[in-house]
């Protein structure tokens, strides 16, 4: 029988990272977002520090994915601002976020299903390629050398994620857990400073969650990547995260270490439905 998750990824991992956590990488300041008369986020503030794993949790409809969409520029808040790497903005488009060093995965896998795992991950290197479209079309000379260079980096990611056996397989034919791993690889190919993971373990069985949890820890340690994740599995959140911010109906109700959040009565009430 597979051991319970908490026995496989101990909380000591967070303690070991604490000495490497640096200054603020991103600050969310008084952000509010509405769709018509529906308030998705109301006056929310928190920060993400360089090198940490930061969890954003809350019941369904709490505004978690909306917050990620604000951070990477897909949604533009009516109020508030985001400061990332010292630059403050109220609005940003997704491609500007990507160029700036923010990558993400999605709650529902967003891959090119007819392309191989290798080609999907190579797509994440597009922003790093400098040659013009004309040279890329010819795949000759400087463009070919550039592609070979980037492919070496992608092969390193494939080895890192242990997906060598499926590198040439169309992702549409892969099981869900491996598709999630390929999507993580595509995000890593961008070499982000901040990696946003929207429910990276949704729909996975226990074994797949264990694998993905190890990869998230390894990404944070090996690449030094700062990670913000949304996750419903509280065992995963408490074991992986350095700090946790809790949203409920678009309002921040708690922010602190996993132990502090776990003992917060407002969080307990929100998850049990007592507050509403």
DRENLOLUM-857599 format. One record per residue: residue number from 1; y, x, z of N, C-alpha, C in turn. Coordinates in steps of 0.02 Angstrom, whole numbers. Layout:
% DRENLOLUM-857599
{NUM; {Y; X; Z}; {Y; X; Z}; {Y; X; Z}}
...
This chain:
% DRENLOLUM-857599
{1; {-60; 42; 0}; {0; 0; 0}; {62; 44; 0}}
{2; {113; 25; -38}; {175; 63; -40}; {212; 58; 25}}
{3; {238; 114; 49}; {274; 114; 112}; {339; 77; 105}}
{4; {365; 47; 160}; {430; 13; 158}; {484; 61; 136}}
{5; {534; 35; 103}; {587; 77; 73}; {620; 121; 125}}
{6; {636; 93; 185}; {673; 131; 235}; {636; 193; 258}}
{7; {571; 194; 251}; {532; 253; 271}; {533; 308; 218}}
{8; {555; 290; 158}; {552; 337; 102}; {619; 372; 92}}
{9; {674; 336; 101}; {740; 366; 94}; {775; 360; 162}}
{10; {770; 408; 205}; {797; 403; 272}; {873; 405; 273}}
{11; {902; 378; 327}; {974; 377; 334}; {1003; 447; 340}}
{12; {960; 496; 354}; {984; 565; 361}; {1017; 589; 297}}
{13; {1000; 559; 240}; {1031; 581; 176}; {1106; 572; 179}}
{14; {1129; 517; 207}; {1201; 506; 213}; {1233; 556; 260}}
{15; {1199; 571; 315}; {1226; 620; 362}; {1233; 688; 330}}
{16; {1185; 708; 288}; {1188; 773; 254}; {1246; 777; 206}}
{17; {1268; 720; 177}; {1323; 721; 129}; {1391; 722; 163}}
{18; {1394; 703; 226}; {1458; 692; 259}; {1503; 753; 256}}
{19; {1473; 813; 259}; {1513; 874; 257}; {1542; 889; 188}}
{20; {1517; 855; 136}; {1541; 868; 68}; {1590; 815; 43}}
{21; {1602; 763; 83}; {1647; 710; 62}; {1720; 733; 68}}
{22; {1758; 724; 14}; {1825; 751; 12}; {1880; 699; 19}}
{23; {1936; 712; -15}; {1994; 668; -12}; {1983; 606; -55}}
{24; {2032; 561; -52}; {2028; 500; -91}; {2025; 516; -166}}
{25; {1975; 487; -199}; {1971; 491; -271}; {2003; 429; -302}}
{26; {1992; 371; -271}; {2018; 308; -296}; {2042; 265; -238}}
{27; {2099; 232; -247}; {2124; 185; -198}; {2137; 118; -231}}
{28; {2113; 66; -200}; {2127; -3; -220}; {2178; -30; -170}}
{29; {2236; -51; -195}; {2291; -71; -151}; {2312; -143; -165}}
{30; {2297; -186; -117}; {2322; -256; -117}; {2309; -291; -183}}
{31; {2249; -284; -209}; {2231; -314; -273}; {2213; -387; -266}}
{32; {2243; -428; -309}; {2226; -499; -313}; {2212; -517; -385}}
{33; {2161; -557; -396}; {2141; -577; -464}; {2123; -650; -464}}
{34; {2152; -688; -510}; {2137; -760; -516}; {2121; -777; -588}}
{35; {2080; -828; -596}; {2065; -857; -661}; {2087; -930; -658}}
{36; {2147; -943; -684}; {2174; -1010; -675}; {2188; -1022; -601}}
{37; {2158; -1075; -575}; {2167; -1090; -504}; {2114; -1060; -460}}
{38; {2067; -1023; -489}; {2012; -994; -450}; {2031; -923; -430}}
{39; {2031; -910; -365}; {2046; -844; -339}; {1982; -803; -332}}
{40; {1975; -751; -374}; {1916; -709; -372}; {1922; -654; -319}}
{41; {1983; -626; -314}; {1997; -573; -265}; {2065; -587; -235}}
{42; {2071; -579; -169}; {2134; -594; -135}; {2155; -536; -91}}
{43; {2207; -500; -111}; {2240; -449; -71}; {2190; -399; -41}}
{44; {2148; -370; -83}; {2095; -324; -60}; {2119; -252; -67}}
{45; {2108; -212; -14}; {2124; -141; -14}; {2065; -102; 14}}
{46; {2048; -46; -17}; {2000; 2; 9}; {2005; 65; -33}}
{47; {1970; 118; -11}; {1971; 180; -51}; {1901; 205; -60}}
{48; {1894; 251; -107}; {1831; 286; -121}; {1846; 360; -119}}
{49; {1808; 397; -79}; {1821; 468; -70}; {1774; 510; -113}}
{50; {1800; 566; -134}; {1763; 611; -179}; {1698; 632; -147}}
{51; {1643; 623; -183}; {1578; 645; -161}; {1537; 594; -121}}
{52; {1566; 536; -107}; {1530; 488; -66}; {1493; 436; -108}}
{53; {1448; 401; -76}; {1418; 341; -104}; {1447; 282; -67}}
{54; {1485; 241; -103}; {1523; 186; -73}; {1493; 121; -97}}
{55; {1471; 79; -52}; {1441; 14; -70}; {1492; -41; -65}}
{56; {1488; -88; -112}; {1528; -150; -110}; {1478; -207; -106}}
{57; {1477; -243; -50}; {1427; -295; -40}; {1460; -361; -23}}
{58; {1419; -413; -23}; {1443; -480; -5}; {1397; -532; -35}}
{59; {1402; -594; -11}; {1360; -648; -39}; {1377; -660; -112}}
{60; {1336; -700; -146}; {1350; -719; -215}; {1419; -751; -220}}
{61; {1456; -732; -272}; {1523; -760; -281}; {1576; -728; -238}}
{62; {1560; -670; -208}; {1608; -638; -163}; {1663; -601; -200}}
{63; {1654; -587; -265}; {1704; -551; -304}; {1687; -478; -316}}
{64; {1625; -460; -305}; {1604; -389; -310}; {1609; -363; -382}}
{65; {1578; -399; -430}; {1580; -377; -499}; {1652; -381; -527}}
{66; {1689; -431; -505}; {1760; -436; -525}; {1798; -374; -503}}
{67; {1782; -349; -444}; {1816; -289; -420}; {1798; -229; -463}}
{68; {1735; -221; -482}; {1717; -166; -527}; {1752; -173; -594}}
{69; {1759; -235; -618}; {1793; -247; -682}; {1867; -230; -678}}
{70; {1896; -238; -619}; {1966; -218; -610}; {1971; -142; -610}}
{71; {1924; -109; -576}; {1927; -36; -571}; {1920; -3; -639}}
{72; {1875; -30; -682}; {1866; 4; -747}; {1907; -28; -803}}
{73; {1955; -72; -784}; {2004; -95; -832}; {1985; -155; -874}}
{74; {1926; -185; -860}; {1906; -244; -899}; {1947; -305; -879}}
{75; {1963; -310; -814}; {2008; -362; -790}; {2073; -330; -767}}
{76; {2129; -367; -778}; {2194; -343; -755}; {2217; -389; -698}}
{77; {2226; -361; -639}; {2245; -403; -581}; {2316; -428; -587}}
{78; {2328; -487; -558}; {2396; -514; -557}; {2440; -478; -505}}
{79; {2407; -447; -456}; {2444; -414; -403}; {2405; -351; -382}}
{80; {2442; -300; -359}; {2410; -240; -333}; {2406; -185; -385}}
{81; {2377; -129; -364}; {2372; -71; -408}; {2312; -28; -389}}
{82; {2291; 13; -438}; {2236; 59; -429}; {2262; 130; -439}}
{83; {2246; 175; -393}; {2263; 245; -400}; {2198; 285; -407}}
{84; {2192; 320; -463}; {2132; 359; -478}; {2152; 430; -496}}
{85; {2126; 478; -459}; {2141; 549; -470}; {2217; 561; -472}}
{86; {2252; 527; -425}; {2323; 537; -417}; {2368; 499; -464}}
{87; {2338; 462; -512}; {2377; 423; -559}; {2373; 349; -541}}
{88; {2430; 317; -534}; {2433; 247; -514}; {2446; 203; -574}}
{89; {2411; 146; -576}; {2422; 100; -632}; {2406; 29; -608}}
{90; {2437; -18; -642}; {2422; -88; -628}; {2376; -117; -682}}
{91; {2378; -87; -741}; {2335; -110; -796}; {2307; -49; -833}}
{92; {2245; -55; -854}; {2213; -2; -893}; {2157; -34; -934}}
{93; {2150; -10; -995}; {2096; -35; -1037}; {2032; 5; -1025}}
{94; {1973; -27; -1038}; {1910; 7; -1023}; {1902; 76; -1055}}
{95; {1924; 85; -1118}; {1915; 150; -1150}; {1958; 202; -1116}}
{96; {2016; 181; -1088}; {2058; 229; -1051}; {2024; 249; -986}}
{97; {1990; 202; -954}; {1952; 218; -894}; {1896; 267; -910}}
{98; {1862; 256; -966}; {1807; 301; -986}; {1833; 371; -1000}}
{99; {1888; 376; -1037}; {1918; 441; -1051}; {1941; 475; -986}}
{100; {1963; 434; -938}; {1989; 461; -876}; {1935; 484; -827}}
{101; {1872; 466; -840}; {1818; 490; -797}; {1782; 436; -758}}
{102; {1787; 373; -779}; {1752; 318; -745}; {1698; 291; -792}}
{103; {1635; 292; -770}; {1579; 264; -808}; {1547; 210; -767}}
{104; {1510; 165; -800}; {1477; 112; -763}; {1413; 89; -796}}
{105; {1371; 58; -756}; {1314; 20; -781}; {1326; -53; -764}}
{106; {1284; -97; -792}; {1297; -168; -787}; {1240; -205; -752}}
{107; {1258; -262; -725}; {1209; -304; -691}; {1153; -324; -738}}
{108; {1171; -344; -798}; {1122; -357; -851}; {1123; -297; -899}}
{109; {1066; -269; -912}; {1061; -207; -951}; {1099; -214; -1017}}
{110; {1144; -166; -1030}; {1185; -168; -1091}; {1169; -106; -1133}}
{111; {1114; -109; -1169}; {1093; -53; -1211}; {1088; -75; -1284}}
{112; {1083; -26; -1329}; {1071; -41; -1399}; {995; -46; -1408}}
{113; {970; -106; -1407}; {898; -118; -1401}; {857; -91; -1460}}
{114; {888; -86; -1518}; {853; -61; -1577}; {854; 15; -1583}}
{115; {890; 48; -1538}; {894; 121; -1540}; {848; 152; -1488}}
{116; {831; 214; -1497}; {787; 249; -1450}; {824; 264; -1385}}
{117; {785; 282; -1334}; {815; 302; -1270}; {861; 362; -1281}}
{118; {839; 410; -1322}; {879; 469; -1336}; {945; 451; -1368}}
{119; {943; 408; -1419}; {1005; 390; -1454}; {1052; 350; -1410}}
{120; {1024; 308; -1365}; {1066; 271; -1319}; {1103; 319; -1272}}
{121; {1069; 369; -1248}; {1101; 416; -1203}; {1151; 459; -1241}}
{122; {1135; 476; -1304}; {1181; 514; -1346}; {1246; 475; -1356}}
{123; {1242; 409; -1357}; {1302; 368; -1365}; {1353; 381; -1309}}
{124; {1327; 400; -1251}; {1371; 416; -1196}; {1410; 480; -1205}}
{125; {1390; 522; -1253}; {1426; 585; -1267}; {1481; 577; -1318}}
{126; {1489; 516; -1346}; {1539; 506; -1399}; {1608; 529; -1379}}
{127; {1628; 513; -1317}; {1695; 532; -1295}; {1705; 607; -1289}}
{128; {1650; 643; -1286}; {1654; 716; -1279}; {1656; 752; -1346}}
{129; {1643; 716; -1400}; {1641; 747; -1466}; {1711; 751; -1496}}
{130; {1727; 809; -1523}; {1795; 822; -1547}; {1802; 820; -1623}}
{131; {1747; 827; -1659}; {1751; 829; -1732}; {1769; 761; -1760}}
{132; {1801; 761; -1817}; {1823; 699; -1849}; {1764; 658; -1875}}
{133; {1778; 596; -1891}; {1727; 551; -1918}; {1698; 579; -1983}}
{134; {1741; 611; -2023}; {1718; 639; -2086}; {1664; 692; -2075}}
{135; {1677; 738; -2027}; {1627; 789; -2012}; {1564; 759; -1982}}
{136; {1573; 709; -1939}; {1515; 677; -1909}; {1472; 643; -1962}}
{137; {1505; 614; -2012}; {1469; 581; -2066}; {1428; 631; -2107}}
{138; {1456; 690; -2118}; {1421; 741; -2156}; {1365; 775; -2116}}
{139; {1373; 777; -2049}; {1326; 812; -2005}; {1312; 883; -2032}}
{140; {1367; 918; -2042}; {1362; 984; -2073}; {1411; 1030; -2038}}
{141; {1395; 1093; -2035}; {1441; 1144; -2009}; {1461; 1130; -1937}}
{142; {1526; 1128; -1923}; {1550; 1119; -1854}; {1523; 1056; -1821}}
{143; {1518; 1002; -1859}; {1494; 939; -1831}; {1421; 945; -1810}}
{144; {1381; 977; -1850}; {1310; 986; -1833}; {1302; 1029; -1771}}
{145; {1341; 1083; -1767}; {1337; 1127; -1709}; {1358; 1089; -1645}}
{146; {1409; 1047; -1653}; {1432; 1008; -1595}; {1378; 958; -1573}}
{147; {1346; 926; -1622}; {1293; 878; -1604}; {1235; 913; -1569}}
{148; {1216; 971; -1592}; {1161; 1009; -1561}; {1179; 1026; -1489}}
{149; {1241; 1046; -1479}; {1264; 1064; -1411}; {1260; 1004; -1364}}
{150; {1283; 946; -1388}; {1282; 886; -1346}; {1210; 861; -1336}}
{151; {1168; 870; -1386}; {1099; 848; -1379}; {1063; 888; -1325}}
{152; {1081; 951; -1317}; {1051; 992; -1264}; {1068; 963; -1196}}
{153; {1130; 941; -1188}; {1150; 911; -1125}; {1112; 847; -1112}}
{154; {1104; 806; -1165}; {1066; 743; -1159}; {994; 757; -1141}}
{155; {965; 808; -1170}; {895; 825; -1153}; {888; 844; -1080}}
{156; {940; 876; -1052}; {939; 893; -981}; {940; 829; -938}}
{157; {978; 779; -960}; {979; 716; -924}; {911; 681; -928}}
{158; {881; 683; -987}; {815; 653; -996}; {764; 686; -949}}
{159; {766; 752; -944}; {722; 787; -898}; {737; 768; -826}}
{160; {801; 764; -810}; {822; 747; -742}; {797; 678; -721}}
{161; {799; 631; -767}; {777; 562; -752}; {702; 551; -765}}
{162; {668; 604; -786}; {596; 602; -797}; {575; 547; -847}}
{163; {610; 546; -903}; {594; 496; -955}; {577; 531; -1021}}
{164; {548; 591; -1017}; {531; 628; -1078}; {483; 589; -1123}}
{165; {437; 553; -1092}; {385; 519; -1130}; {411; 460; -1171}}
{166; {470; 435; -1154}; {495; 376; -1189}; {559; 391; -1227}}
{167; {574; 455; -1236}; {637; 474; -1266}; {645; 448; -1337}}
{168; {590; 440; -1375}; {593; 416; -1444}; {576; 342; -1451}}
{169; {565; 308; -1396}; {545; 237; -1397}; {607; 193; -1400}}
{170; {604; 141; -1440}; {659; 92; -1441}; {665; 60; -1372}}
{171; {726; 56; -1346}; {733; 32; -1277}; {713; -42; -1270}}
{172; {717; -80; -1324}; {696; -149; -1321}; {623; -158; -1305}}
{173; {583; -105; -1315}; {511; -108; -1301}; {495; -81; -1232}}
{174; {544; -57; -1196}; {531; -27; -1131}; {531; -79; -1075}}
{175; {493; -67; -1022}; {497; -112; -964}; {566; -107; -932}}
{176; {582; -159; -894}; {650; -166; -866}; {672; -106; -825}}
{177; {628; -80; -783}; {646; -24; -740}; {665; 38; -779}}
{178; {631; 51; -834}; {647; 109; -876}; {712; 97; -915}}
{179; {724; 34; -935}; {787; 19; -968}; {846; 34; -921}}
{180; {839; 17; -858}; {890; 32; -809}; {901; 108; -803}}
{181; {847; 145; -807}; {852; 218; -802}; {888; 247; -863}}
{182; {874; 220; -922}; {908; 242; -983}; {983; 226; -978}}
{183; {999; 167; -953}; {1070; 149; -946}; {1105; 197; -898}}
{184; {1071; 216; -844}; {1099; 266; -798}; {1110; 332; -835}}
{185; {1062; 351; -877}; {1069; 413; -915}; {1128; 411; -962}}
{186; {1139; 354; -994}; {1197; 349; -1039}; {1263; 358; -1001}}
{187; {1267; 329; -941}; {1327; 337; -900}; {1335; 410; -879}}
{188; {1280; 442; -860}; {1284; 513; -839}; {1305; 558; -896}}
{189; {1288; 539; -958}; {1306; 579; -1016}; {1382; 585; -1024}}
{190; {1419; 540; -994}; {1492; 542; -997}; {1521; 592; -947}}
{191; {1478; 620; -903}; {1499; 666; -851}; {1557; 636; -810}}
{192; {1546; 577; -781}; {1601; 543; -747}; {1618; 574; -679}}
{193; {1680; 566; -659}; {1700; 582; -591}; {1680; 525; -544}}
{194; {1683; 464; -570}; {1666; 404; -531}; {1616; 363; -571}}
{195; {1559; 349; -540}; {1507; 309; -573}; {1501; 242; -538}}
{196; {1512; 188; -575}; {1508; 120; -549}; {1440; 91; -567}}
{197; {1401; 71; -517}; {1335; 43; -528}; {1335; -30; -505}}
{198; {1327; -76; -552}; {1326; -147; -536}; {1254; -171; -529}}
{199; {1232; -177; -468}; {1163; -199; -451}; {1111; -157; -489}}
{200; {1109; -92; -477}; {1064; -49; -514}; {990; -64; -502}}
{201; {974; -102; -449}; {904; -115; -434}; {885; -189; -439}}
{202; {930; -229; -468}; {916; -300; -476}; {853; -310; -519}}
{203; {808; -353; -496}; {748; -369; -534}; {693; -318; -531}}
{204; {702; -265; -490}; {651; -213; -486}; {601; -227; -430}}
{205; {541; -201; -439}; {492; -205; -384}; {505; -147; -336}}
{206; {466; -144; -282}; {477; -95; -229}; {473; -23; -256}}
{207; {423; -9; -297}; {414; 58; -323}; {472; 79; -368}}
{208; {496; 33; -410}; {552; 48; -454}; {616; 59; -413}}
{209; {624; 21; -360}; {682; 31; -316}; {681; 100; -284}}
{210; {622; 120; -262}; {615; 187; -232}; {636; 241; -281}}
{211; {612; 235; -343}; {629; 284; -394}; {704; 285; -408}}
{212; {734; 226; -417}; {805; 223; -432}; {847; 249; -374}}
{213; {825; 235; -313}; {861; 259; -254}; {862; 335; -252}}
{214; {805; 365; -267}; {802; 438; -268}; {849; 466; -322}}
{215; {850; 434; -380}; {893; 458; -434}; {967; 453; -414}}
{216; {986; 398; -381}; {1055; 390; -360}; {1074; 445; -310}}
{217; {1030; 459; -263}; {1043; 514; -216}; {1047; 581; -252}}
{218; {1002; 592; -300}; {1001; 655; -336}; {1063; 663; -381}}
{219; {1086; 609; -412}; {1147; 612; -452}; {1206; 633; -409}}
{220; {1210; 603; -350}; {1264; 618; -304}; {1262; 691; -281}}
{221; {1202; 716; -268}; {1195; 784; -243}; {1197; 836; -299}}
{222; {1159; 824; -353}; {1152; 874; -406}; {1215; 880; -448}}
{223; {1243; 823; -469}; {1303; 824; -511}; {1367; 820; -470}}
{224; {1362; 804; -406}; {1422; 795; -365}; {1461; 732; -383}}
{225; {1427; 684; -414}; {1461; 623; -439}; {1475; 575; -382}}
{226; {1536; 551; -379}; {1555; 498; -332}; {1528; 432; -359}}
{227; {1499; 392; -315}; {1465; 331; -337}; {1491; 271; -297}}
{228; {1507; 217; -333}; {1521; 152; -302}; {1469; 104; -329}}
{229; {1433; 70; -284}; {1380; 26; -307}; {1383; -42; -275}}
{230; {1362; -91; -313}; {1350; -159; -288}; {1275; -168; -282}}
{231; {1253; -191; -225}; {1181; -201; -216}; {1169; -255; -163}}
{232; {1119; -298; -177}; {1103; -352; -131}; {1049; -333; -80}}
{233; {1010; -282; -96}; {957; -261; -50}; {989; -221; 7}}
{234; {992; -252; 67}; {1027; -221; 123}; {992; -158; 147}}
{235; {926; -154; 138}; {891; -92; 156}; {916; -34; 113}}
{236; {924; -47; 49}; {950; 4; 3}; {1021; 24; 23}}
{237; {1063; -26; 35}; {1134; -13; 51}; {1140; 29; 114}}
{238; {1104; 9; 166}; {1111; 44; 230}; {1084; 115; 227}}
{239; {1034; 127; 185}; {1005; 194; 180}; {1044; 241; 134}}
{240; {1074; 214; 81}; {1106; 257; 31}; {1179; 270; 46}}
{241; {1214; 223; 76}; {1287; 223; 77}; {1316; 265; 133}}
{242; {1373; 296; 118}; {1413; 329; 169}; {1459; 278; 202}}
{243; {1489; 234; 161}; {1532; 181; 188}; {1520; 118; 147}}
{244; {1536; 61; 179}; {1523; -4; 148}; {1586; -47; 156}}
{245; {1607; -79; 101}; {1659; -129; 105}; {1627; -197; 89}}
{246; {1644; -248; 129}; {1613; -313; 123}; {1664; -365; 100}}
{247; {1648; -400; 46}; {1690; -454; 21}; {1656; -521; 33}}
{248; {1695; -572; 44}; {1670; -641; 50}; {1722; -688; 22}}
{249; {1703; -724; -31}; {1749; -768; -66}; {1813; -732; -86}}
{250; {1805; -669; -109}; {1861; -630; -134}; {1905; -597; -81}}
{251; {1886; -604; -17}; {1926; -576; 38}; {1886; -521; 72}}
{252; {1919; -466; 88}; {1885; -412; 125}; {1877; -433; 197}}
{253; {1814; -432; 221}; {1801; -452; 291}; {1777; -394; 334}}
{254; {1759; -337; 303}; {1737; -279; 342}; {1739; -217; 299}}
{255; {1746; -160; 332}; {1747; -96; 298}; {1730; -42; 349}}
{256; {1678; -3; 335}; {1659; 49; 383}; {1592; 80; 366}}
{257; {1563; 114; 414}; {1498; 144; 404}; {1445; 89; 401}}
{258; {1385; 104; 375}; {1333; 53; 373}; {1318; 23; 442}}
{259; {1316; 64; 493}; {1302; 39; 561}; {1357; -7; 585}}
{260; {1420; 11; 571}; {1476; -31; 592}; {1475; -98; 557}}
{261; {1462; -96; 492}; {1461; -158; 453}; {1402; -203; 473}}
{262; {1345; -172; 485}; {1285; -210; 503}; {1295; -248; 569}}
{263; {1336; -221; 614}; {1348; -253; 679}; {1408; -299; 680}}
{264; {1444; -304; 623}; {1505; -344; 620}; {1487; -419; 617}}
{265; {1514; -458; 664}; {1496; -528; 668}; {1519; -567; 607}}
{266; {1576; -549; 579}; {1600; -584; 519}; {1552; -574; 460}}
{267; {1522; -515; 455}; {1474; -501; 402}; {1411; -541; 414}}
{268; {1387; -542; 476}; {1328; -581; 493}; {1338; -655; 477}}
{269; {1396; -681; 495}; {1411; -752; 482}; {1413; -766; 406}}
{270; {1444; -721; 368}; {1450; -731; 296}; {1382; -733; 262}}
{271; {1337; -689; 282}; {1271; -686; 251}; {1227; -744; 274}}
{272; {1239; -768; 334}; {1200; -826; 358}; {1231; -892; 338}}
{273; {1293; -889; 310}; {1326; -951; 289}; {1362; -986; 345}}
{274; {1370; -954; 403}; {1400; -987; 460}; {1474; -998; 450}}
{275; {1507; -948; 418}; {1579; -952; 410}; {1601; -1006; 362}}
{276; {1555; -1030; 320}; {1575; -1079; 269}; {1527; -1139; 273}}
